[in-house]
Amino acid sequence: MLGEIRVQNDVLGELDRGALRSKGVPLSREHERVLRELGKRFAAHLTIPIITGGMLRGVCAVHYVKNRRFSPQDKELAALVAQQVGLALENAQLRLRVGEAAAAAERERLARELHDAVSQTLFSAGLLADVLPELWERDRADALSALNDIRSYNGNALREMRQLLLELRPGQLVQADLQELIQSLVDSAAAKSTTAFTGSIASLGVLSPEVKLSIYRTAQEALANVTKYARATVACVDLSATEHGWLLEIEDNGVGFDPAGVGPMHHGVRIMQERAASIHGQFTVVSAPGAGTKIRLEWTDPRK
């Protein structure tokens, strides 16, 4: 049981610090002052410290105008309440730390995306722009080709920036049309690699925010793997409605991998599995070294 402090008329001003000291928790002068003031106003009170992480976070106090003695059951109940409050505080602090860690990870991811895609693309466009006057004087055909490259680089950078802005505004991501979102992911992947993308993306109508985000995030992760690791020449992205729900399939003819041999540092497959599980969908991945990769996410509408 946590330590207790009891102040009554017959022991006014005397504080039982033993339990607190046994836990190595100091009682501040401010706490002592507050307890003495309470002792002047009430005939009896029971105070249980709320301790988390070895630190005094607050107190759980019960005050009575009339004098009374507290039974062991009273003390046990007060201690239990204080423990529950302490657990709630610890959980709140844990959620806060998890949220801060997630926000930091997201900032790092966006910084990497800006560096790997937008900044490098704009850097290439800047280099071409620097030599364009010289090219124009020397060879108009080369200069026009460079102008087309600059236009292409700037277009790719604009698409990447729009994608990143969507990532920064989750509300807009939910409100946007899913068909356009997936097509934007495909366009962005095509701009980052030499892979030729095919397939069809159907409109699935009205979806819940959770289902829409699951489709989007799964496609995002799968296409990121295609552009970064697959070294594929062709990839096919299909999103279609089925009789009882919908089906997302992304397949490439790249280097493939052994799904059973994926190490703990490779989070892509696990992330997609968790996305599927969050909406009670079925996720499968079929791959082998040298045989490409196919991911499949299927969702069945429980209302059908």
ChimeraX attribute file (.defattr): number of C-alpha atoms within 10 A of each C-alpha:
attribute: neighborCount
match mode: 1-to-1
recipient: residues
	/A:1	13
	/A:2	17
	/A:3	20
	/A:4	21
	/A:5	19
	/A:6	22
	/A:7	23
	/A:8	22
	/A:9	17
	/A:10	10
	/A:11	11
	/A:12	17
	/A:13	18
	/A:14	16
	/A:15	15
	/A:16	13
	/A:17	15
	/A:18	12
	/A:19	15
	/A:20	19
	/A:21	12
	/A:22	10
	/A:23	13
	/A:24	12
	/A:25	16
	/A:26	14
	/A:27	13
	/A:28	9
	/A:29	9
	/A:30	9
	/A:31	13
	/A:32	14
	/A:33	12
	/A:34	10
	/A:35	21
	/A:36	16
	/A:37	13
	/A:38	18
	/A:39	21
	/A:40	14
	/A:41	13
	/A:42	16
	/A:43	18
	/A:44	24
	/A:45	24
	/A:46	20
	/A:47	21
	/A:48	24
	/A:49	25
	/A:50	23
	/A:51	23
	/A:52	16
	/A:53	8
	/A:54	11
	/A:55	13
	/A:56	17
	/A:57	12
	/A:58	16
	/A:59	18
	/A:60	17
	/A:61	16
	/A:62	12
	/A:63	16
	/A:64	13
	/A:65	10
	/A:66	11
	/A:67	14
	/A:68	12
	/A:69	11
	/A:70	12
	/A:71	9
	/A:72	9
	/A:73	9
	/A:74	12
	/A:75	18
	/A:76	13
	/A:77	13
	/A:78	22
	/A:79	21
	/A:80	15
	/A:81	15
	/A:82	23
	/A:83	20
	/A:84	13
	/A:85	18
	/A:86	22
	/A:87	15
	/A:88	13
	/A:89	16
	/A:90	15
	/A:91	12
	/A:92	12
	/A:93	12
	/A:94	12
	/A:95	12
	/A:96	12
	/A:97	12
	/A:98	12
	/A:99	12
	/A:100	12
	/A:101	12
	/A:102	12
	/A:103	12
	/A:104	12
	/A:105	12
	/A:106	14
	/A:107	13
	/A:108	12
	/A:109	12
	/A:110	16
	/A:111	13
	/A:112	13
	/A:113	15
	/A:114	17
	/A:115	12
	/A:116	12
	/A:117	18
	/A:118	20
	/A:119	14
	/A:120	14
	/A:121	22
	/A:122	18
	/A:123	12
	/A:124	14
	/A:125	20
	/A:126	15
	/A:127	11
	/A:128	17
	/A:129	17
	/A:130	10
	/A:131	12
	/A:132	21
	/A:133	12
	/A:134	12
	/A:135	18
	/A:136	15
	/A:137	9
	/A:138	11
	/A:139	11
	/A:140	14
	/A:141	11
	/A:142	13
	/A:143	20
	/A:144	14
	/A:145	13
	/A:146	19
	/A:147	17
	/A:148	12
	/A:149	16
	/A:150	21
	/A:151	13
	/A:152	15
	/A:153	21
	/A:154	18
	/A:155	15
	/A:156	22
	/A:157	22
	/A:158	16
	/A:159	18
	/A:160	24
	/A:161	16
	/A:162	13
	/A:163	16
	/A:164	16
	/A:165	14
	/A:166	16
	/A:167	14
	/A:168	14
	/A:169	10
	/A:170	12
	/A:171	11
	/A:172	12
	/A:173	19
	/A:174	19
	/A:175	10
	/A:176	13
	/A:177	15
	/A:178	22
	/A:179	16
	/A:180	13
	/A:181	19
	/A:182	21
	/A:183	14
	/A:184	17
	/A:185	20
	/A:186	21
	/A:187	15
	/A:188	21
	/A:189	23
	/A:190	18
	/A:191	20
	/A:192	17
	/A:193	14
	/A:194	13
	/A:195	21
	/A:196	14
	/A:197	18
	/A:198	14
	/A:199	13
	/A:200	13
	/A:201	17
	/A:202	15
	/A:203	13
	/A:204	17
	/A:205	9
	/A:206	9
	/A:207	11
	/A:208	9
	/A:209	12
	/A:210	13
	/A:211	18
	/A:212	20
	/A:213	18
	/A:214	21
	/A:215	23
	/A:216	21
	/A:217	17
	/A:218	25
	/A:219	25
	/A:220	19
	/A:221	16
	/A:222	22
	/A:223	23
	/A:224	18
	/A:225	16
	/A:226	28
	/A:227	20
	/A:228	12
	/A:229	13
	/A:230	21
	/A:231	18
	/A:232	22
	/A:233	14
	/A:234	16
	/A:235	24
	/A:236	17
	/A:237	22
	/A:238	16
	/A:239	22
	/A:240	15
	/A:241	16
	/A:242	13
	/A:243	8
	/A:244	13
	/A:245	16
	/A:246	18
	/A:247	19
	/A:248	20
	/A:249	19
	/A:250	22
	/A:251	25
	/A:252	25
	/A:253	20
	/A:254	23
	/A:255	17
	/A:256	21
	/A:257	18
	/A:258	13
	/A:259	14
	/A:260	8
	/A:261	7
	/A:262	13
	/A:263	8
	/A:264	7
	/A:265	6
	/A:266	9
	/A:267	12
	/A:268	14
	/A:269	19
	/A:270	12
	/A:271	14
	/A:272	25
	/A:273	18
	/A:274	15
	/A:275	23
	/A:276	22
	/A:277	13
	/A:278	12
	/A:279	16
	/A:280	15
	/A:281	20
	/A:282	15
	/A:283	19
	/A:284	14
	/A:285	16
	/A:286	15
	/A:287	20
	/A:288	15
	/A:289	12
	/A:290	13
	/A:291	15
	/A:292	21
	/A:293	26
	/A:294	20
	/A:295	20
	/A:296	19
	/A:297	23
	/A:298	22
	/A:299	20
	/A:300	16
	/A:301	13
	/A:302	8
	/A:303	6
	/A:304	7
